[in-house]
Every structure is written in C-alpha cells, then in structure tokens.
Amino acid sequence: MTLPRQVVPGRDYMITRRCSERRFFLRPDKDTNNAFVYCLALAANRAKVQVIFSVAMSNHHHTGIHDPDGNFPIFTEHFHGLLARCQNAHLDRFENFWSSEPTSVVRLAEPDDILSKMTYAFTNPTAADLVDTIEHWPGVSTFQATVAGAHITATRPKHFFRDDSGMPEVVSLQIVRPRGFENLTQTEWASLVSDRVCKTEADHRQRRAAKGLTVLGRAGTLEQNPFHCPESHAPHFQMSPRVAAQNKWARIEALLRNRTFMERYRDAFLEHMAGLANVLFPFGTYWMRKFGKVACEAADVVEEAIGGRAMNLAPA
C-alpha cells in the first residue's frame, strides 16, 4: 500500500509511467503514436487537466500537467488504463502493460521547476542516445505544440475501438503554457524553451563525443522489437520523489506540507478505523473522500499547521 498523497487543486505535476519489465511496448509507429495522443486527449478532457508537455519513449512516458480541479488521479487512471488496453490489442497481448511500480507523480513547485522537467522530458531521447536532436525522434513529443501553443490531434484507433463504440472519431488537445510565463510573448516563450533544449542536446552530444558513443538513430528506433527491453540494468530500491523544487525554501515548504498531511491523515485514519464518529480527514484527502465519503477539513486548517512549522525554519 502506498503512502497517502494530498490532492490539491491548482498544482502542477510530472507524471511518469514505465512499461512492464521495461519492454518497448510504446515503440514508435503510426498506430502507437496515434493511440497515445488519442488516450491522452480523452483522459485530459475527461479529468479537466491541462497538458503542458508529453513525451512517449519506447518503454515509458513523461507528461506534465496543470491540475486546476484536483483531478489528476482520474487522469492517470483513465489514461493509463485506456492506453494499456489499446496497446495490448495493437500488440496482440493480454498481460500487464505497465510496470507493477506505482505511477511516479512529482509535484513541480515553481515555474522554473516546470521548465526544468519540460526540458528533461523533451531531451530524453537524446539523453538515452537514441537520436541526436528531438526533431529526429519518431515518437510522440509535444515540443512543437508546446513552443507554438498549439493543439495535438488524433483519430479513433481502429484496432481497438468499434465504429459504434460511441467514442469520438477525432480528438484535439490544447497544449498549454505553464504558469509563471504568462508575460512572455509567444516568440519569447518559444525561444526560452528552444534554447534550453538546444543547450541540453549539445551537452549530450559532447558527452557522446568524449566517450566515443553514437546514437541508435530514427531508423534503429523504429526497428526495435516491442517485446525486447534495454540491455542495461534498471536501478532498484531507490527513493521515489514526490516534489521537485530547485529553490531550497520552496522544497522545504513542499516537504512540510507533505509531512503535515500524512501525519494528520494517519491520525484521522486510525480514529476512523477505531469507529469514532465525526472524524475529519485533512484537506486534500482524495481516496477516502471519494470512496469512503469521509468529511475533510478546510484548507486553512492545514495552512495554519504548516505555518507554525515554517516559522521555525525560515531564514532570518
């Protein structure tokens, strides 16, 4: 059982999910790319989350979202469930599509953290030595839509959905600009993201040159067997962060919020299991509120508790 997570409207996250056994079940091809965008758009529209960026690698994806209504669990459940069934039909398989590890949901505390993770996601194909530039990546990447503030579209996958399924024939999803960059013109925003990406690509190019490495290339990526996996060993027993914050004090505040929430949740859960009446769960409780119909505290109760702790840690 995973630790409880506070779900608060208005936060930004990077969501990452890996395929089972690191298999290349998302290896780019026309049907896979279309299915990924179709399921992404359906899930985002259903949960009313805003997609900031998304990159589909051969065996995992990184997707950044803004969650105005506190619905990201609905988004991840619908997106991953629908895409898994759709791709299993495409690959003619029936077993688990995703890794048994929990979905990674990292809160992006500040605008610079969103930009940093966006750059990381866009340049993931170059970091993995698959292509030299992101323009060569044959899989899904919203880089062009992100810098242009444009839509991405997909058609209903014929290999999974029936014509009379009631699912839309075409879906469209607006890729939004993250908070904190509203004052930039579209040209300035595009230049900022492109410069960050180009610099990171150059760093990886220099790294490969120093080690005598070459990229697999677009053709090599497309020729990968979907049932194969990387030869490298996956790291295990590592920490799974819930917060990304380059600013020290923003990181401390976010961690305090997480700790305060989990402590208050634990106390409320134990009281609830003991059969006490009128137990209040902390603000941001999701599963127990939705499925257990428990009552929750107001937001300012948690803010007051966090404020007392933060006063002891803030710099003079």
Salt bridges, closest charged atoms under 4 A:
ASP12 OD1 - HIS66 ND1 2.84
ASP12 OD2 - ARG179 NE 2.24
GLU21 OE1 - ARG23 NE 3.42
ASP29 OD2 - ARG27 NH2 3.16
ASP29 OD2 - HIS90 NE2 3.24
GLU101 OE1 - ARG18 NH2 3.24
ASP129 OD1 - ARG207 NH2 2.83
ASP129 OD1 - ARG208 NH1 3.26
ASP132 OD1 - ARG205 NE 3.02
ASP132 OD1 - ARG208 NH2 3.02
ASP163 OD1 - ARG156 NH2 3.77
ASP163 OD1 - LYS158 NZ 3.86
ASP164 OD1 - ARG162 NE 3.07
GLU169 OE1 - ARG156 NH2 2.79
GLU169 OE2 - LYS158 NZ 3.30
ASP203 OD2 - LYS199 NZ 3.33
GLU253 OE2 - ARG257 NH2 2.92
GLU263 OE2 - ARG259 NE 3.17
GLU263 OE1 - ARG309 NH2 2.55
ASP267 OD1 - ARG266 NE 3.26
GLU297 OE2 - ARG264 NH2 2.89
GLU303 OE2 - ARG257 NH1 2.76
